[in-house]
């Protein structure tokens, strides 16, 4: 590296990128150097916003000499191909979850990065969130005794947001087992020490018009006996952000009066390709795209209700910090909110690339998380518990 900023190329200017815009555009350690997307309107908006090149293919982006690293936020089924392209061009890799669609694809990405001597980090996931990291610090301190059980619940309208066809096709990485379970699993593995021994899961695909898994309830047993129960519904009318004081997953305030707005919007998309047009309009560069103003109050991001049950206390990460329920009154351990959202992701990636520090969310971690998610699918299909073989412990830098 010849300068202090990481020159980032963005592969895919869709929903994931739009959520990372406030991070990339404002972080002092990152410079947006180029982008790539199939959509002309997204490329035009990108070039206008950042004054840099926007290519039609990821291969062209990886050939751009002004780029040090590639952020891969293309559709899930292309992650392995685009990671290989980036590694072959000598670019470091930050890839969105899910890492890939199979253990073999994850392994291929790890091998490509290792052969090219570039860093590979998987994120964003909610195991980066400050209150989750503080919860692990409390557990590791020994002050609340050993962790015994993790209970995590999240109810959203995920399946009724505008989707591309492949997002409703499990074989192409659609459904909540690929899109949402990596958050749940990453958090549980991070708090539980990483090594899941076996998985037993129920999954529901209840809407023939959206033929993929929209809900799951999973039981994870760790090697040391810790148990995690993960429940997610993307069919929900109930919104579990109610448990978080009407703070949305993004950390921003949510208006409860907008109840049902997502389903109402989708119900209007009845013509052929209308749903795809609606998604493109809402995505970066689309006619209905709106970036959240920087001055909107923000707390920590979260992934629903979570309780870590320890021998001497229950711990509940919240958008404000960690509530510690001991033997007397509950106490809030306030965790300062970073000036820039998802700052933890950038710092872990930057430290890996620039300082050579081993990242927590590296390729081995991402593979282990996907092994659990894939085992959840297999267990739900075959109605039996699945033993795991590729787990790894919590090592490296956690983004603190």
Buried (B, 14 or more C-beta within 10 A) or exposed (E): EEEEBBBBBBBBBBBBBBBBBBBBBEBEBBBBBBBBBEBEBBBEBBBEBBEBBBBEBBBBBBBBEEBBBBBBBBBBBBBBBBBBBBBBBEBBBBBBBBBBBBBEBBBBBBEBBEEBEBBBBBBBBBBBBBBBBBBBBBBEEEEBEEBEBBBBBBBBBBBBBBBBEBBBBBEBBBBBBBBBBBBBBBBBBBBBBBBBBBBBBBBBBEBEEBEBBBBBBBBBBBBEEBBBBBBBBBBBEEBBBEBBEEBBBBBBBBEEEEEEEBEEBBEEBEEEEEBBBBBBBBBBBBEEBEEBEEEEEBBBBBBBBBBBBBEEBBBBBBBBBBBBBBEEEEEEBEBEBBEBBBBBBBBBBBBBBBEEBEBBBBBBBBBBBBBBBBBBBBBBEEEEBBEBEBBBEBEBBBBE
